[in-house]
Amino acid sequence: MRTSIRTVAFATTAVSLALLGTACSSGEAGDSGKGSAAPSASATSASAAPAARTLSDAELDKAIVEKADLKGYQVQKAGAGDVVPAAEVTTDKASCAPIAHAMSFISPGSPAATAERQVIEVPKKDATAAPEDALLGALGSQMSAVTLGAYEGQGAQEALASVKKAGAECAGGFTVTHKAEKTKVRKVVTESFTAGEEAAAFTLTSDLEGEAFVSKLVVFRQGNTLASFSTVSFVPGGVKEFPKAVIDAQAKKLG
C-alpha cells in the first residue's frame, strides 16, 4: 500500500540515519533461533488437549519482538498514524482484504487484542562511505511491519484460512484503498515457508508510482495468536528474501 509504504519509509530513513554512527556499538543480545513448532494434532488428540489461551493486549505487548530479541535490528512501536482501523483499508475484491490488512498493521479477521512493531535492519557501518552512499544503504535496509493478533475460539485458524484463500483467489492482483489512496497490487505469488503451527507466505508485486515494487508477507499461527510480517526494502528489485531472523525470533517468543 503506497501510504503505508511511505509511512514506514520515512520513519525508517530517519531511524537508519541515526543508527549509521552507532550500529556497531549497540550491545543488545539477539535471539535468532527457530521457533519450536508444535506438532499438528489430530481431531482426537486436539479434543483432549487444553484449549489455547487468548492473550490480552498487555500480554501481546510483552510477547511481541523487541530490540533485545534481535541483533542487528532496531525495533520501535508503531506510531498512532501507522495503525488505522480495518474499515479504512478496503479492496476491490472482498476476498483480498485479509492480505491487504496483513500488509497494513492490521490483524486479519476479528482479533480480541493486538500489538504492533516496526522492525528495521540496521545498516552496516562504513566509515569510508560518502553521505549519499550511506543514505542509499539505509534505504536498502529491510523494514518489517510486525503485528500480533490474539483471537478467541477458532478465530486464529479462520483468519489464517482467509489469508491463504486470499493468496489463491487474488493471484492476479487487486486494488487496495488505504484511507483515500488507491494502489494496484499486480500479482500475489504463494510461497513455501514454515513457522509456528501453520503459516502462509507470499511475494507481492505492487505498482509504486509506475514502478514494480516487490515486498514479502508472512502470517503464522501459534495457538490462538497470529503473527504477521509485511516486509519492504527500497533497493532495486525490492525484497528478495523473507526476514527469517525476525520471524524466528518472534516464533521463539510465542512458542
C-alpha positions as CSV (number, residue, x, y, z in Angstrom):
1,M,0.0,0.0,0.0
2,R,1.5,3.3,-1.0
3,T,0.6,5.3,2.1
4,S,1.8,2.5,4.4
5,I,5.0,2.1,2.5
6,R,5.7,5.8,2.6
7,T,5.0,6.0,6.3
8,V,7.4,3.1,7.0
9,A,9.9,4.5,4.6
10,F,10.0,8.0,6.2
11,A,10.3,6.6,9.7
12,T,12.9,4.1,8.6
13,T,15.0,6.7,6.8
14,A,15.2,8.8,10.0
15,V,16.0,5.9,12.3
16,S,18.5,4.4,9.9
17,L,20.4,7.6,9.5
18,A,20.6,8.0,13.3
19,L,21.9,4.4,13.6
20,L,24.6,4.8,11.0
21,G,27.1,6.0,13.6
22,T,26.0,3.6,16.4
23,A,25.1,0.4,14.7
24,C,28.4,-1.3,15.5
25,S,28.4,-0.2,19.2
26,S,24.9,-1.5,20.1
27,G,25.1,-4.2,22.7
28,E,21.7,-5.9,22.5
29,A,21.6,-9.6,22.8
30,G,19.9,-11.3,19.8
31,D,17.8,-14.5,19.7
32,S,17.6,-15.8,16.1
33,G,16.8,-19.4,17.0
34,K,14.0,-21.1,15.1
35,G,10.7,-21.3,17.0
36,S,9.6,-24.7,18.1
37,A,6.6,-25.6,16.0
38,A,4.0,-27.6,17.8
39,P,3.1,-30.9,16.1
40,S,-0.1,-31.0,14.2
41,A,-2.8,-32.6,16.3
42,S,-5.4,-35.0,15.1
43,A,-9.0,-34.3,15.8
44,T,-9.0,-36.8,18.6
45,S,-5.9,-35.5,20.3
46,A,-7.0,-31.9,19.8
47,S,-10.2,-32.6,21.7
48,A,-8.1,-34.0,24.6
49,A,-5.6,-31.1,24.7
50,P,-6.3,-28.0,26.7
51,A,-7.6,-25.1,24.7
52,A,-5.1,-22.4,23.7
53,R,-5.4,-19.3,25.8
54,T,-6.3,-15.9,24.3
55,L,-3.6,-13.3,25.2
56,S,-4.6,-9.8,26.4
57,D,-3.3,-6.6,24.9
58,A,-0.7,-6.3,27.8
59,E,0.4,-9.9,27.2
60,L,0.8,-9.4,23.5
61,D,2.8,-6.3,24.1
62,K,5.2,-8.5,26.1
63,A,5.2,-11.3,23.6
64,I,6.0,-9.2,20.5
65,V,9.6,-9.0,19.4
66,E,11.8,-6.2,20.9
67,K,15.3,-4.9,20.4
68,A,16.8,-7.4,22.9
69,D,15.4,-10.3,20.8
70,L,17.1,-9.2,17.6
71,K,20.8,-8.5,17.0
72,G,21.3,-6.0,14.1
73,Y,17.8,-4.6,14.1
74,Q,16.1,-1.5,15.5
75,V,12.6,-2.1,17.0
76,Q,10.1,0.6,17.7
77,K,6.4,0.8,18.5
78,A,4.2,1.7,15.6
79,G,3.1,5.3,15.6
80,A,-0.5,6.3,16.0
81,G,-0.7,7.3,12.3
82,D,0.7,3.9,11.2
83,V,-2.2,1.8,12.6
84,V,-5.6,2.5,11.0
85,P,-9.0,0.8,11.5
86,A,-9.6,-2.1,9.2
87,A,-12.6,-0.2,7.7
88,E,-10.1,2.3,6.2
89,V,-8.2,-0.4,4.2
90,T,-10.5,-1.8,1.5
91,T,-10.1,-3.8,-1.7
92,D,-12.0,-4.0,-5.0
93,K,-12.2,-7.8,-4.4
94,A,-13.6,-8.6,-1.0
95,S,-11.7,-11.9,-0.7
96,C,-8.4,-9.9,-1.0
97,A,-9.0,-7.9,2.2
98,P,-7.2,-10.3,4.6
99,I,-3.9,-9.8,2.6
100,A,-4.4,-6.1,2.4
101,H,-4.9,-5.9,6.1
102,A,-1.9,-8.1,6.9
103,M,0.2,-5.7,4.9
104,S,-1.1,-2.7,6.8
105,F,-0.5,-3.3,10.6
106,I,-4.0,-4.9,10.8
107,S,-4.5,-8.4,12.1
108,P,-7.0,-10.2,9.7
109,G,-10.3,-11.3,11.0
110,S,-11.6,-10.2,14.4
111,P,-8.8,-10.2,17.0
112,A,-9.6,-9.6,20.6
113,A,-6.2,-7.9,21.2
114,T,-3.4,-6.6,19.0
115,A,0.2,-5.3,19.2
116,E,2.4,-3.7,16.5
117,R,6.1,-3.0,16.0
118,Q,8.4,-1.6,13.2
119,V,11.5,-3.7,12.9
120,I,14.3,-2.1,10.9
121,E,17.5,-3.8,9.8
122,V,20.5,-1.7,11.0
123,P,22.7,-0.7,8.0
124,K,26.3,-1.9,8.3
125,K,28.6,0.9,9.3
126,D,31.2,2.0,6.7
127,A,33.3,5.0,7.9
128,T,34.6,5.4,4.3
129,A,31.2,5.7,2.6
130,A,30.2,9.0,1.2
131,P,27.0,10.5,2.8
132,E,24.9,9.7,-0.3
133,D,26.1,6.1,-0.3
134,A,25.3,5.9,3.4
135,L,21.8,7.1,2.7
136,L,21.3,4.6,-0.1
137,G,22.5,1.9,2.3
138,A,19.9,3.0,4.9
139,L,17.1,2.9,2.4
140,G,18.2,-0.6,1.3
141,S,17.6,-2.0,4.7
142,Q,14.7,-4.3,5.2
143,M,11.8,-2.9,7.1
144,S,9.1,-5.2,8.6
145,A,5.7,-4.2,10.0
146,V,5.2,-6.9,12.7
147,T,1.7,-7.4,14.0
148,L,0.3,-9.8,16.6
149,G,-3.4,-10.6,17.0
150,A,-4.9,-12.7,19.7
151,Y,-8.2,-14.5,18.9
152,E,-11.0,-16.3,20.8
153,G,-12.3,-19.7,19.8
154,Q,-11.3,-20.7,16.3
155,G,-10.7,-17.1,15.2
156,A,-7.0,-17.5,14.6
157,Q,-7.5,-20.6,12.4
158,E,-10.3,-18.9,10.5
159,A,-8.3,-15.7,10.0
160,L,-5.3,-17.6,8.7
161,A,-7.5,-19.7,6.4
162,S,-8.9,-16.4,4.9
163,V,-5.3,-15.2,4.2
164,K,-4.5,-18.5,2.4
165,K,-7.7,-18.2,0.4
166,A,-6.9,-14.6,-0.5
167,G,-3.5,-15.7,-1.8
168,A,-5.1,-18.2,-4.1
169,E,-8.0,-16.0,-5.3
170,C,-6.0,-12.8,-5.7
171,A,-3.0,-14.2,-7.5
172,G,-3.8,-12.0,-10.5
173,G,-3.8,-8.8,-8.4
174,F,-6.2,-6.4,-6.8
175,T,-6.7,-2.7,-6.0
176,V,-6.4,-1.6,-2.4
177,T,-7.6,1.7,-0.9
178,H,-5.7,2.8,2.1
179,K,-7.6,5.7,3.6
180,A,-8.3,7.6,0.4
181,E,-5.3,6.5,-1.7
182,K,-5.5,3.6,-4.2
183,T,-2.7,1.3,-5.1
184,K,-2.6,-1.6,-7.5
185,V,-1.1,-4.9,-6.4
186,R,-0.1,-6.5,-9.7
187,K,0.3,-10.1,-8.5
188,V,0.4,-12.3,-5.5
189,V,2.7,-15.4,-5.5
190,T,2.2,-18.0,-2.8
191,E,5.5,-19.2,-1.3
192,S,6.5,-22.1,0.9
193,F,7.5,-21.1,4.5
194,T,7.5,-22.9,7.8
195,A,6.8,-21.1,11.1
196,G,4.6,-21.7,14.1
197,E,1.9,-24.4,13.9
198,E,0.9,-23.3,10.4
199,A,1.9,-20.5,8.1
200,A,1.1,-18.6,4.8
201,A,3.7,-16.7,2.8
202,F,3.6,-14.5,-0.3
203,T,5.7,-12.4,-2.6
204,L,3.7,-9.4,-3.8
205,T,4.4,-7.1,-6.7
206,S,2.7,-3.7,-6.4
207,D,2.7,-0.6,-8.6
208,L,4.6,2.2,-6.8
209,E,4.4,5.4,-8.9
210,G,4.6,3.3,-12.1
211,E,7.4,1.1,-11.0
212,A,7.2,-2.5,-9.8
213,F,7.7,-2.8,-6.1
214,V,8.3,-6.3,-4.6
215,S,7.5,-7.0,-1.0
216,K,7.1,-10.1,1.2
217,L,4.3,-11.2,3.6
218,V,4.3,-14.0,6.1
219,V,1.5,-14.8,8.5
220,F,1.8,-17.7,11.0
221,R,-0.3,-19.1,13.8
222,Q,0.8,-20.2,17.2
223,G,-2.1,-21.3,19.3
224,N,-4.7,-18.5,19.3
225,T,-2.2,-15.9,18.1
226,L,-1.4,-14.8,14.6
227,A,1.9,-13.1,13.8
228,S,2.1,-11.0,10.5
229,F,5.3,-9.7,8.9
230,S,5.0,-7.3,6.0
231,T,8.5,-6.5,4.7
232,V,9.7,-3.8,2.3
233,S,13.1,-2.6,1.0
234,F,14.0,0.2,-1.4
235,V,16.9,-1.5,-3.1
236,P,16.4,-2.1,-6.8
237,G,14.1,-5.1,-7.2
238,G,12.7,-4.8,-3.7
239,V,12.7,-7.5,-1.1
240,K,14.5,-10.7,-2.2
241,E,14.3,-12.8,1.0
242,F,11.9,-13.3,3.9
243,P,13.1,-11.8,7.2
244,K,13.9,-15.2,8.7
245,A,15.7,-13.9,11.7
246,V,12.8,-11.6,12.7
247,I,10.2,-14.4,12.1
248,D,12.3,-17.0,14.0
249,A,12.8,-14.6,17.0
250,Q,9.0,-14.0,17.1
251,A,8.2,-17.7,16.8
252,K,10.6,-18.4,19.7
253,K,8.8,-15.8,22.0
254,L,5.4,-17.2,21.1
255,G,6.5,-20.9,21.3
